[in-house]
Amino acid sequence: MSYFSPAYFKFFDQLSKNNNKEWFDKNRLTYEEQVKGPFKKFVGIIQQGLKKDNPDFLTEPSKAIFRINRDIRFAKDKAPYKNHCGAFFSRSGTKDSRPGYYLHLGSPDLFLGGGMWDLDKEKLEKVRQEIYYNNDDFTKIINDKAFKSIYGTILGERNKVLAHDYKEFAKEQPLIANKQFYYSAKLKKEDVLGKDFDKLVLKYYKAAARLNEFLMSAITE
C-alpha cells in the first residue's frame, strides 16, 4: 500500500496559490486527513526503521516533525504556511544540532538528507580535528559507492580563512574548510507515491550512516 496519495501534493499545489489563514482554515480537514495524518504515520514508520541502528533516536513522530506555520516575524515573505512537511530524525527533536536525517516532502520540492548544518564553534573545531587526524577514514566514507551514487558529496558553506595547519591540509582535503557538513538527494513524486517509499528512504539513510557516525564520534570525544 502507498503511504501518500495524490491529494497530498494537490493540497500543497493549492496552498502555494492561496497561502493565507482563511483558505487554510477552510481546507483544514483536507490538511489533517491527506497531509498531516499520512506524514505523521510515515515518520513513525521511519523512526522504527532507524531504531535498530540508532537506539538513542526518538520514536515519537510529533517531536520529529516541524510545524507547518512559518516564523514570519522578521521575514519579508509574510506567507503564514510552509509549502511542505518536514521532519528531522534525531536524538532530541527538531532542534537537535547533532547528526541526524531530514525528510522534506512538498510541492515542488522533494528531497531527503542529513548530517550537521548548525555547528557552533566548539563542534566545528572538533569535526575539523577528526577529519585532520583521520582523513583516511573520512575519505573512505565520502567515497563509498552507495553514498556517492545517492548524495554525490558533502555540502555546506566554507570558510575562506583557515588556521595555518588546516590551510595546508585543505589542499589534500578541501572539506576541512566546511562550516556545515550535510548531504541531500532529490526525490520524485513517483517515489513518494510508491508502496516501497519507506524502504527507499531507509536505504538512502543507510548509505549515509557511516558519515553520521563519524560526525557524532567527532563531537562526543
C-alpha positions in Angstrom: 0.0 0.0 0.0 1.1 3.6 -0.6 1.7 5.9 2.3 0.7 9.1 0.4 -2.0 9.9 -2.2 -2.0 12.5 -5.0 -4.2 14.6 -2.7 -1.1 15.2 -0.6 0.5 17.1 -3.5 -2.7 18.7 -4.6 -3.1 20.3 -1.2 0.4 22.0 -1.4 -0.2 23.0 -5.1 -3.3 24.8 -4.0 -1.7 26.2 -0.9 1.0 27.8 -3.0 -1.7 29.9 -4.7 -3.7 30.5 -1.5 -1.2 30.9 1.3 -3.5 32.6 3.8 -5.3 31.7 7.0 -8.7 32.0 5.5 -8.0 29.4 2.8 -6.1 27.1 5.2 -9.0 27.2 7.7 -11.5 26.2 5.0 -9.2 23.3 4.0 -8.0 22.3 7.4 -9.9 18.9 7.3 -8.1 18.1 4.0 -4.8 19.0 5.6 -5.5 16.8 8.6 -6.6 13.8 6.6 -4.5 13.9 3.5 -1.3 15.7 4.6 -0.6 15.8 8.4 -2.0 12.4 9.2 -0.2 10.4 6.5 3.0 12.3 7.1 3.0 11.7 10.8 2.3 8.0 10.3 5.1 7.7 7.8 7.5 9.5 10.1 6.7 6.9 12.8 7.4 4.1 10.4 10.8 5.6 9.5 11.6 6.1 13.2 11.0 2.5 13.9 13.1 1.5 10.9 16.0 3.7 12.1 15.7 2.4 15.7 17.7 -0.8 15.2 20.9 1.0 14.2 20.1 4.2 16.2 18.7 3.1 19.6 19.0 6.5 21.0 16.9 8.2 18.3 13.4 9.4 19.2 10.4 7.3 18.3 7.7 9.9 18.8 6.7 11.4 15.5 5.3 14.6 17.0 8.8 15.5 18.3 10.4 15.0 14.9 8.0 17.0 12.8 8.4 20.7 12.1 5.4 23.0 12.4 3.8 24.0 9.1 3.5 27.5 10.4 6.2 29.8 9.2 8.0 32.2 11.5 7.3 35.5 9.7 8.3 38.0 12.4 11.5 39.0 10.6 10.7 37.7 7.1 9.9 39.7 4.0 7.7 36.9 2.8 4.7 37.1 5.1 3.0 33.9 3.8 1.9 32.1 7.0 2.4 28.5 6.0 5.3 26.4 4.6 4.7 24.6 1.3 5.9 21.3 2.6 6.1 18.9 5.6 9.5 18.4 7.2 10.9 16.0 9.8 14.3 15.6 11.5 15.1 12.1 12.8 17.4 12.6 15.7 18.0 12.1 19.4 16.1 15.0 20.8 13.8 16.6 18.2 13.8 19.2 15.5 16.3 21.5 17.3 18.9 18.8 17.8 22.3 20.1 16.4 23.8 16.6 16.4 23.9 14.4 13.3 20.5 13.2 12.1 18.4 12.6 9.0 16.0 15.0 7.3 12.9 14.5 5.2 11.2 17.2 3.1 8.0 16.5 1.2 6.3 19.4 -0.5 5.4 20.7 -3.9 7.5 21.2 -5.9 10.5 20.4 -3.5 11.0 16.8 -2.6 14.3 15.7 -1.0 15.9 14.0 1.9 19.3 14.3 3.5 21.1 14.7 6.8 24.3 15.4 8.6 25.1 18.6 10.5 24.2 22.2 9.4 24.1 24.0 12.7 27.6 23.7 14.2 28.7 26.0 17.0 32.4 27.0 17.2 33.3 24.1 19.5 31.5 21.4 17.4 33.0 22.7 14.2 36.6 22.6 15.6 36.0 19.0 16.8 34.8 17.9 13.4 37.7 19.5 11.7 40.2 17.9 14.1 38.6 14.5 13.4 38.9 15.0 9.7 42.5 16.3 10.1 43.7 13.3 12.2 41.5 10.6 10.5 41.4 11.7 6.9 41.9 8.2 5.5 38.7 7.0 7.3 36.8 10.2 6.3 37.9 9.8 2.6 36.7 6.2 2.5 33.3 7.2 3.9 32.7 10.1 1.5 33.9 8.0 -1.5 31.8 5.0 -0.6 29.9 3.8 -3.7 26.4 4.0 -2.1 27.0 7.4 -0.6 28.4 8.9 -3.8 25.7 7.4 -6.0 22.9 8.9 -3.9 24.3 12.1 -2.5 27.4 12.9 -4.6 29.3 14.8 -1.9 29.1 16.7 1.3 27.6 20.2 1.1 27.9 23.3 3.2 29.4 26.8 3.3 33.1 27.1 3.6 35.5 29.4 5.5 37.8 31.4 3.2 40.3 31.8 6.1 41.6 28.8 8.0 44.3 28.1 10.6 47.7 27.5 9.1 47.7 23.7 9.6 44.2 23.4 8.1 45.1 25.8 5.2 47.8 23.4 4.1 45.7 20.3 4.7 42.8 21.8 2.7 44.9 21.2 -0.4 44.5 17.5 0.3 41.0 17.6 1.8 39.0 20.7 0.8 36.1 19.7 3.0 38.1 20.7 6.1 37.0 24.3 5.3 33.3 23.5 5.5 31.2 25.2 8.1 28.4 22.7 7.7 28.5 19.0 6.8 25.3 17.9 5.2 24.1 15.9 2.2 21.0 15.9 0.1 19.2 13.8 -2.5 16.2 14.7 -4.6 13.1 12.5 -4.7 10.4 12.1 -7.3 6.6 12.1 -6.8 6.6 8.6 -8.1 8.9 7.6 -5.2 6.7 9.2 -2.6 3.5 7.6 -4.0 5.1 4.2 -4.3 4.3 1.4 -1.9 8.0 0.9 -1.1 8.8 4.5 -0.2 9.7 3.6 3.3 12.3 1.1 2.1 13.7 3.8 -0.3 14.1 6.3 2.5 15.7 3.9 4.9 18.1 2.7 2.1 19.1 6.3 1.4 19.7 7.0 5.1 21.6 3.7 5.5 24.0 4.9 2.8 24.9 8.0 5.0 25.0 6.2 8.3 28.8 5.9 8.4 29.2 9.6 7.8 26.7 10.4 10.6 28.6 8.1 12.9 31.9 9.8 12.0 30.5 13.2 12.8 28.9 12.0 16.0 32.1 10.5 17.2 33.9 13.7 16.4 31.7 15.9 18.6 31.4 13.4 21.6 35.1 12.5 22.0 
